[in-house]
């Protein structure tokens, strides 16, 4: 649970490193928040696609109160979680000893998503790297390593 909520506690922190577990548990948390909102909306008659299959979460003309409410709730969650999502992604790149410039892959449809997925799955560098201490090691308040969190590697 701690790894799942750490990106929210480090809301806009782009420094340091993030373990794979921290990243993927935050993705799970995001889906656990977004999916029920969408499911309730669909159960109440909200459908985010038009007749041609294009994504249109709010129909032309404003839609019904349900359409407006579900769209507003999803927009609010998206805005609230966007910065911590970007921050944890940056820290995940740092764990693999890569720059935050790798976020540019987010702008390339399909191929970029695949590349990002691969980078989010590969193990981080063992031991400290240019972005900080290994996140699997326990550190004191001054950043000195005091031991391993777990006997298994990531």
C-alpha positions in Angstrom: 0.0 0.0 0.0 2.9 2.3 0.8 4.3 1.9 -2.8 0.9 2.5 -4.2 0.5 5.8 -2.5 4.1 7.1 -2.6 3.5 8.9 -5.9 0.7 10.9 -4.3 3.0 11.8 -1.3 5.7 12.8 -3.8 3.1 14.6 -5.9 5.4 16.8 -8.0 8.8 15.4 -7.1 10.9 14.6 -10.2 14.1 13.8 -8.3 15.2 10.4 -7.3 14.2 6.9 -8.5 11.1 4.8 -8.4 10.9 1.0 -8.3 8.8 -0.9 -10.9 6.5 -1.9 -8.1 5.8 1.8 -7.1 5.1 2.7 -10.8 2.8 -0.3 -11.5 0.9 0.0 -8.2 0.2 3.6 -8.9 -1.1 2.6 -12.4 -3.3 0.1 -10.6 -4.5 2.8 -8.2 -5.3 5.1 -11.1 -7.5 2.4 -12.7 -9.1 1.6 -9.4 -10.3 5.2 -9.3 -11.2 5.7 -13.0 -12.8 2.4 -13.8 -15.7 2.6 -11.2 -16.5 6.1 -12.3 -16.7 5.0 -16.0 -18.6 1.8 -15.0 -21.2 3.8 -13.0 -21.5 6.3 -15.9 -22.1 3.5 -18.4 -24.7 1.9 -16.1 -26.5 5.3 -16.0 -26.4 5.6 -19.8 -23.2 7.6 -20.4 -21.3 6.3 -23.5 -18.0 8.1 -24.4 -18.1 7.2 -28.1 -20.2 8.6 -30.9 -21.9 6.6 -33.7 -18.7 6.4 -35.7 -16.7 5.1 -32.7 -14.8 8.3 -32.1 -14.1 9.2 -28.4 -16.5 11.9 -27.4 -17.1 11.9 -23.6 -19.5 14.8 -23.8 -22.0 14.8 -26.6 -22.5 18.0 -28.7 -24.9 20.3 -27.0 -23.7 19.4 -23.5 -25.5 16.1 -23.1 -27.5 15.0 -20.1 -26.7 15.7 -16.5 -25.2 12.1 -16.3 -23.0 12.9 -19.3 -21.8 16.1 -17.7 -21.3 14.6 -14.2 -19.3 11.5 -15.4 -17.2 13.6 -17.8 -16.5 16.2 -15.1 -15.6 13.5 -12.5 -13.2 11.8 -15.0 -11.7 15.1 -16.0 -11.1 16.0 -12.3 -9.4 12.7 -11.6 -7.3 13.0 -14.7 -6.2 16.5 -13.8 -5.5 15.5 -10.2 -3.4 12.4 -11.1 -1.6 13.7 -14.2 1.3 15.4 -12.3 2.0 12.5 -10.0 1.8 10.1 -13.0 4.4 12.2 -14.9 6.6 12.5 -11.8 6.6 8.7 -11.1 7.3 8.1 -14.8 10.3 10.4 -14.6 11.6 8.7 -11.5 11.1 5.3 -13.1 13.3 6.5 -16.0 15.8 7.7 -13.5 15.8 4.2 -12.0 16.9 2.8 -15.3 19.6 5.6 -15.5 17.7 7.5 -18.3 16.8 11.1 -18.6 13.3 12.6 -18.2 13.6 13.5 -21.9 12.4 10.0 -22.5 8.9 11.3 -21.8 8.9 12.6 -25.4 7.9 9.0 -26.3 4.4 9.8 -24.8 3.9 12.0 -27.9 4.3 9.3 -30.4 1.1 7.2 -30.8 1.3 3.4 -30.6 5.1 3.1 -31.0 5.7 5.5 -28.1 3.3 3.6 -25.9 5.2 0.3 -26.6 8.6 1.9 -26.0 7.4 3.4 -22.7 5.9 0.1 -21.6 9.2 -1.7 -22.2 11.1 1.0 -20.2 8.6 0.8 -17.3 9.0 -3.0 -17.2 12.8 -3.4 -17.3 14.7 -3.6 -14.0 16.4 -0.5 -12.7 20.2 -0.2 -12.3 21.6 -1.9 -9.2 23.2 0.3 -6.7 23.3 4.1 -6.9 23.3 5.9 -10.2 23.5 9.5 -11.3 19.9 10.1 -10.1 20.3 8.8 -6.6 20.4 5.7 -4.3 18.9 2.4 -5.3 15.3 2.6 -4.2 15.5 -1.0 -2.9 18.0 0.1 -0.3 17.0 1.7 3.0 18.5 5.1 3.5 18.6 7.4 6.6 17.4 11.0 6.6 20.8 12.1 5.1 20.5 9.7 2.2 23.2 7.2 3.5 22.4 3.5 2.8 21.6 1.6 6.0 20.4 -1.7 4.5 18.3 -3.6 2.0 14.5 -3.4 2.2 14.1 -6.9 0.9 16.2 -10.0 0.1 14.6 -10.3 -3.3 15.6 -7.9 -6.1 12.6 -5.9 -7.4 
